[in-house]
Amino acid sequence: MAEHSRRVAGRSEVWVDFEELHAKGWAEVIEERPCPKIASGPGRVVTATITHANDDVRTLTMSSGETLHVTGNHRMYSATCQDWVPVKDLEIGEALRTVKGRESVAALGFQRGRHQVYNIEVETEHCYFVGDGEVLTHNVGSCVTDSAKPSSNETKYHGNDRRNADPQHNYDILNQDGNVRKNGVGTGLAENDVSKRAQSQLKKGDTYRITDRHEASSGARGRAYDREKKRSKEHYENGEKMDRHQRPKPARVRRSKK
């Protein structure tokens, strides 16, 4: 815990990274309570529960007929893209990883209004399966999947972790007028200029292009993110209308004593 907490001007702060809340950074501790008793038995410990009001709730219907109600930014593991993909960017027919294999997306919808939503943080992998179909999702942190297990001398991070050492590429998505409406990051070197990640985000009339490639090395994902940010700024300065990006906001948290 020491590397995730500090004392500043007489107050306690902890480092938080709540993707659902767009909250990342140092947050002031305003209250401490005793840690609840940890139940015995197999499995991972739930280290935190998070609830807030959200006006971006989507319906995600699987091929089994089950419908999940998920926020747009919540990430599911796409077996099609071999990457973590926000629900808002999923496509009908895309295959998601489940505890038994994979299941395809049958329908996507938007739930109007503002709703109270709930999330959990799970120790170690930060991953868990949701719904009766047990679809793989995560909040924040490292997560090892069956298709991407680390070697004995290598630490494997999930696709969106800046420390991810897998090869990466950057891409631009262009609208019918030839203007860049979105740029992004995908896993792999996009050989033959083919990006499954970019293809999954195309709208009618869109095309895409590969702009940068990052060979496999420590922090390759982070370098791709930095390049994405720089290109976004360049496109904005050129007057191109980019899709809106969410930015982190400050947070205040309550912490339990351990």
C-alpha positions in Angstrom: 0.0 0.0 0.0 3.0 2.3 0.6 3.6 3.0 -3.1 -0.1 3.9 -3.5 -0.5 6.3 -0.6 1.2 9.4 0.7 1.0 12.3 3.2 0.7 15.8 1.8 0.4 18.9 3.9 -1.0 16.9 6.9 -3.6 14.9 4.9 -3.6 11.4 3.6 -3.9 10.7 -0.1 -4.2 7.4 -2.1 -3.8 6.8 -5.8 -7.0 5.8 -7.6 -7.8 4.7 -11.1 -11.5 4.3 -11.6 -12.0 4.1 -15.4 -15.8 4.1 -15.0 -15.7 7.4 -13.2 -13.0 8.9 -15.5 -11.1 9.4 -12.2 -7.4 8.8 -12.1 -4.8 10.4 -9.8 -4.2 11.2 -6.1 -7.4 11.5 -4.0 -7.8 12.8 -0.4 -8.9 10.2 2.2 -11.8 11.7 4.1 -12.8 8.8 6.2 -11.3 5.4 7.4 -13.2 2.4 8.6 -12.2 -1.1 9.8 -11.9 -3.7 7.0 -14.8 -6.2 7.0 -14.0 -9.8 7.8 -12.7 -11.7 4.7 -14.8 -14.9 4.1 -12.9 -18.2 3.8 -13.1 -20.4 0.7 -11.8 -20.4 -2.9 -11.8 -17.4 -5.3 -10.6 -13.8 -5.2 -11.4 -11.2 -2.6 -13.6 -8.2 -3.6 -11.5 -5.3 -2.5 -13.9 -2.5 -3.4 -17.4 -1.7 -4.5 -18.2 1.4 -6.5 -21.6 2.9 -7.3 -22.5 6.2 -9.0 -25.2 7.7 -11.3 -24.5 7.3 -15.0 -26.4 8.5 -18.1 -24.5 6.2 -20.5 -26.0 2.7 -19.8 -26.1 0.3 -22.7 -27.9 -3.0 -23.3 -25.7 -5.8 -24.5 -27.7 -8.8 -25.7 -25.8 -12.1 -26.2 -26.6 -14.9 -28.7 -27.9 -16.9 -25.8 -30.7 -14.3 -25.4 -29.3 -12.9 -22.1 -29.2 -9.1 -21.9 -26.6 -7.3 -19.8 -27.0 -3.6 -18.7 -23.5 -2.1 -18.9 -22.0 1.4 -19.0 -20.6 2.4 -22.4 -17.0 2.6 -21.1 -17.0 -0.7 -19.4 -14.7 -3.1 -21.2 -15.4 -6.7 -22.3 -12.8 -9.1 -23.7 -13.3 -9.4 -27.5 -12.3 -12.7 -28.8 -12.6 -11.2 -32.3 -10.1 -8.4 -31.7 -8.1 -10.2 -29.0 -8.3 -7.1 -26.9 -10.4 -5.3 -24.3 -13.1 -3.3 -26.0 -15.5 -0.7 -24.4 -19.1 -1.8 -24.8 -19.9 1.4 -26.8 -17.4 0.2 -29.4 -18.6 -3.4 -29.7 -20.2 -4.6 -33.0 -23.1 -7.0 -33.6 -21.7 -10.4 -34.3 -18.5 -9.7 -32.4 -17.4 -12.7 -30.3 -16.7 -12.1 -26.5 -14.7 -14.4 -24.2 -16.7 -16.4 -21.7 -15.8 -19.0 -19.1 -16.7 -21.8 -21.5 -15.3 -20.3 -24.6 -17.0 -17.5 -26.6 -20.4 -16.0 -27.3 -21.4 -13.5 -30.0 -23.1 -10.1 -29.6 -26.7 -10.3 -30.9 -27.9 -6.8 -30.2 -26.8 -3.5 -28.8 -29.0 -0.7 -27.4 -29.0 2.5 -25.3 -30.9 2.8 -22.0 -32.3 6.3 -21.8 -32.1 8.3 -18.6 -29.7 8.4 -15.6 -29.2 5.2 -13.7 -27.5 4.0 -10.6 -24.7 1.6 -11.6 -22.5 -0.7 -9.6 -19.0 -2.1 -10.1 -16.5 -4.2 -8.1 -12.8 -4.4 -7.8 -11.3 -7.9 -7.6 -7.9 -8.5 -6.1 -4.9 -9.6 -8.3 -6.3 -10.0 -11.8 -9.0 -7.4 -11.6 -11.1 -9.5 -13.9 -14.3 -11.4 -13.4 -17.1 -13.1 -15.3 -20.6 -11.5 -15.4 -24.1 -12.7 -16.1 -25.5 -16.2 -16.5 -23.3 -16.6 -19.6 -20.2 -15.6 -17.6 -18.8 -13.1 -20.0 -15.2 -11.9 -19.2 -14.9 -8.2 -18.1 -12.5 -6.2 -16.0 -12.2 -2.9 -14.2 -8.5 -1.8 -14.0 -5.2 -3.6 -13.6 -3.4 -6.6 -15.0 -5.3 -9.5 -16.4 -4.1 -12.7 -17.9 -6.3 -14.5 -20.3 -6.1 -18.1 -21.6 -4.9 -16.8 -25.0 -2.2 -14.6 -23.6 -0.4 -16.3 -20.7 3.0 -15.0 -19.6 6.2 -17.0 -19.8 8.0 -17.9 -16.6 10.2 -14.8 -16.8 7.7 -12.3 -18.2 4.9 -10.3 -16.7 1.9 -10.1 -18.9 -0.4 -7.1 -18.8 -3.9 -6.7 -20.3 -4.2 -5.0 -23.6 -4.9 -1.5 -22.3 -2.1 -1.4 -19.7 0.6 1.1 -20.6 3.2 -1.5 -19.5 2.0 -4.0 -22.1 5.0 -5.1 -24.2 3.1 -6.6 -27.1 3.5 -5.0 -30.5 1.1 -2.1 -31.2 -0.1 0.1 -34.0 -1.9 3.5 -34.4 -4.7 4.1 -36.9 -6.9 6.9 -38.2 -10.5 6.5 -39.2 -11.6 8.8 -42.0 -15.2 9.8 -42.8 -16.7 10.1 -46.3 -15.2 13.6 -46.7 -11.7 12.2 -46.0 -11.4 13.9 -42.6 -10.1 12.1 -39.6 -13.0 11.5 -37.2 -11.2 9.2 -34.8 -7.8 7.8 -34.1 -6.9 4.8 -31.9 -4.6 2.0 -30.8 -4.7 -1.6 -31.7 -2.7 -4.7 -30.7 -0.2 -6.1 -33.2 1.7 -4.6 -36.1 -1.3 -4.5 -38.5 0.5 -6.5 -41.1 -0.7 -5.8 -44.7 -2.3 -2.6 -43.2 -5.1 -4.7 -41.7 -6.4 -3.6 -38.2 -9.2 -5.6 -36.7 -9.5 -3.0 -34.0 -10.0 -0.2 -36.6 -12.4 -2.4 -38.6 -14.6 -2.9 -35.6 -15.2 0.9 -35.3 -16.0 1.7 -38.9 -19.3 3.4 -39.8 -20.9 3.5 -43.2 -18.6 5.2 -45.7 -15.6 5.2 -43.3 -12.0 4.1 -44.3 -8.9 3.7 -42.1 -5.2 3.9 -42.4 -2.3 2.7 -40.3 -0.1 5.6 -39.1 2.5 4.1 -36.7 3.8 0.8 -35.6 5.5 -0.1 -32.3 7.7 -3.2 -32.1 7.3 -5.5 -29.1 9.1 -4.1 -26.1 8.4 -2.9 -22.6 5.8 -0.1 -22.6 4.9 -0.4 -26.2 1.2 0.2 -25.4 2.2 3.4 -23.5 4.1 4.7 -26.5 1.1 4.0 -28.8 -1.1 5.9 -26.3 1.3 8.9 -26.3 1.3 8.9 -30.1 -2.5 8.7 -30.2 -2.7 11.8 -27.9 -0.3 13.7 -30.0 -2.1 12.9 -33.3 -5.4 13.9 -31.7 -4.0 17.3 -30.9 -2.7 17.6 -34.5 -6.0 16.7 -36.0 -7.9 19.1 -33.7 -5.5 22.0 -34.6 -6.1 21.2 -38.3 -9.8 21.8 -37.8 -10.9 18.2 -38.1 -13.9 17.2 -36.0 -12.8 14.3 -33.8 -15.1 12.1 -31.8 -15.3 13.2 -28.2 -12.7 11.7 -25.8 -13.4 11.4 -22.1 -10.9 12.9 -19.7 -10.1 12.0 -16.1 -11.7 14.0 -13.3 -10.5 14.4 -9.7 -12.0 12.1 -7.1 -12.6 11.8 -3.3 -12.7 8.4 -1.8 -13.4 6.6 1.5 -10.8 4.0 2.6 -11.2 1.1 5.0 -8.4 0.3 7.5 -6.8 -3.1 7.1 
